[in-house]
Amino acid sequence: MRSSLFDVSGKVAFVSGSSRGLGYALASGLAFHGVKVVIHGRKQSSVDEAAAKIQDKTGVSTQGFAFDVTDAEATEEAIKALVQQCGIPDIVVNNAGLQKRATFSEFPISDWNDVIGTNLSSVFHVSRILSRHMTERKSGKIINIGSVQAKLARETIAPYAASKGGVVMLTQGMAADLARYNIQVNCISPGYFKTDMNTALWQDEAFNQWVEKRTPAQRWGNVDELIGTLIFLSSEASNFVSGQNIFVDGGMTAVV
């Protein structure tokens, strides 16, 4: 077996929503493995700051692009510039995400549109355009970020659960269309991790105790624990893996 099976050094990756939080951790993990990462966010200043930090830490060339992934036309124009400047990404990580909470019957329409647009439609917008280039090249890795909420619902987050369930099924649909072109499309669904989005949750002692009791590993995940799965799905080691949703959740979805 070749020792280079998991080697991703020298590849180019685009990671949406990577100027902070989980996306930043994923982008950093790729960079530490030698991947040239394109950082993304909505504010150019935040994107540039994150790109500079990752490049300083890893010594790997890192660039930043700011655009709204919920806007199909803006995304197409930005990706055109991205491909011209950075080349066609070998790896695409659709991470951009948003959470809003309210009881179902009182959930604002505007918040529903924001959650679905950011969590689900953005995956379609980004992947639809970049997969054209990957199809011509006949290679590529697309990794969508799902959630345990794609399988396990909780009160006040029905739209978020629906969006992540949609991501899982979109992953399978994309795999069905793209596998023939040597493009593998898979999903990583994290459990409860200590991220910026979850700050209010892990600082809530009652909720913190619930997570620890509900998770067989009896703790929250650390964002670095997603990197191994990400590298696997980004490398040649996963060349015959497509349309899969991998839960990285300390066993939460395996038990009742």
N, C-alpha and C positions, 0 to 999 in steps of 0.2 A: 504494500500500500504506500502511495506517495506521501511524503511528509508535508507536501504543499496543499493537501486536500482542504484545509481550513484557511489557507493563506488568501487574504483579501487585500494585501498591500498593493498600492499603486492604482487601485480602482477609484472611481468617482461615484460619490453618493449625494443625492439630494434628500434632505430630511425636512419635511414641513413642520412648522411650529417648533423650531429648535433653538430659538433665542433664549429660552429659559425652561425650567422644569424638566419633565420627563424627556422631551425632545432634545434638550441640551445634553442630558446624560447619554442618550442614545448616540447623538452626533459625536460626543467626546469619546465614547467607547469605540466607535468606528475609526476615529482619527488615531487613537492609541494603537490600533491594529494596522496603521499605515494607509488608511483610506483618505483620499482627498475629499473633504466634506463641503457641501454647499449649504450654508445655514440659511434658514428662512424665518421670517416673521412679518408683521405688518408695519413695523417702524424701522426705518433704515438705521437709525442710531443704535437701537437695541441689537439689531442683526450684526452690525459692524463690531460692536463691543463683544458680543458672544464669539464671533469668528476670530477676533484678535486674541481672546483668552484661550481658545482651543489651540490656535496656532502656537501661542507662546508655551503652552503646556506640553504639546506633542511634537512640535517642530514640523508638522505636516501642513502643506498648503491648504488654507481654508478661506473660502469666499462667502459673501453674504448677498442675498437678494431679498428685497422687501416687496411684497404684493399681497393682495387679498385673494386667498384660494377659494373663497366662496363666489367670486366674480369670474365667470367662465371666460369672458373676453380679456380681462386683465391678466388672468392666469396664462392664457395662450400667448399673449404678447410677451410676458415676462419669461416664459419658458423658451420662447424663440431666442431671446437675448442670452438666456442662461446657456443654451446649447452652443450658441456661437462663441461664447467666452470660455466655457468650461468643458465643452464636449458633451456627448450623450452620456448621461449617468448610467453606470453599470448597476447601481442599486438605488431604488426609490423607497423611502420610508414615509408612508402617509400617517403622520402623527398628530397633525393639528386637531385640537380638541377643545370642547367647551362644555361646561356643566352649569345648568340652572335648575333651581329647585322650587317646586310649588305643588300643592295638592292638584290632582289631575283635573278636577272640574273647574279649578280656578287658574289653570296654567295659561299665561298670556299667549296669544297667537304669535306675537312678535318674538317671544322667547322660543317657542316651538320652531319657528323659521330659522332663528339663529343657531339653535342646537343641531337641527338637521342639516343646515347649510354648512356649518363648520365641520361636523363629525362625519357626515356621509357624502354630501354633494361634492365636497372638496376632494375626496378620494377619487370620485368619478372624473372631475375636471382635470386634476393633475395626471392621473394614470391614462386617461383617454389620449392625451396629447403625447406624453412621453412614450407610451407603448407603440405609437406609430414609428418612432425612431428605433426603438428596440426591435420591432418587427422587421424593419429593413436590415438591421444588423444581425438579426437572428440570435439574440441573447439578451438576458436581463433578469434582474431579481426585483420584484415588487413586494414589499412587506407592509401590510396594513396593521395599524394598531387598534385592536378591539378592546374588550373588557370582559370581566366575569359577568358584568351586567347584560351581556349578550345572551346569557343563559339564566341568570338569577336576578329577578326583579326585586326592587325595594320601593317603599313608598316615597313619593315626591319627585321621582326621577324617571317617570314613564317615557318621556321623549328621549332622554339619554339612552335608556335601555333599548328603545326602538332603533335609535341611530346606530348603536353598536351591533345590534342584531342584523341590521341592514349591511353593515360593513362586512360581517362574516359571510353573508349570502352573496354580496358583491364580489368578495374574494373568490368564492367558488365559481361564480359566473365568469369572472375575468380569467380564471385558470382554464375553464372550458374553452374559451376562445383563443387564448394565447399560448397554451402549452405546446402546440404544434410548431411554434416559432422559437422554441427553446427559451421561453420566458416563464419563469416560475413565480407564481403569485401565492403568497401565504399570509396568514394573520397571526399575530401574537396578542393574546388576551391576558393582560396583567390582572392580578388580584388586587388586594389593598396594599398600596405602596405609599411611603411617606414622601409625597410630592407637594408642590405648591398648591395644586388644585385641591388636595386633601388635607390641607393644614388644619382647617376648622374641625375636621373629623378626628384626626389623631390627637388633637389637643383636648378633645372632649373625653373625659375619663371613662364615662359610661360606654361610649361608642368604642373607645380603645379596648376596653375589656371585652366587649362583644366580639370584635374582630379577633382578638387573641384566643377567645374560647371557640369561635366558629371555624378558625383555620387550624387544620391538623398540625401545622408547623408551630402553632401557638405564638405567632408574632406577625408583624407587618413585614413586607418585603423591602429590601434595599434596592434602589434603582440599578445599582451595578449588577444585580442578579438577573437582569434582563439581557445583558450584553452577550452571554454565551449563546442564547437562543438566536439573538440577532446575527451574530457572526456565522452560526451554522446556516441560517437561511440566506445569508449573503454570499456564501462560499460555494465552491464546487461540490462540497459534501452533500448539498441538498438538490443536486441537479435532477433527481427523479422524484422530488417532493413538490407537489403543487395542489392548491385548493384546500390546504389544511389550516385548522385553527388550533394553535398550541396555547394551552392555558399555563401561565406561569404564576401560580396562585397559592403555593404552599399546601396544595391539596384541597382547597376550599370546594371546588366544583365536583370533587370525587366523593363527597360525603353528604349526609343529610343531618 
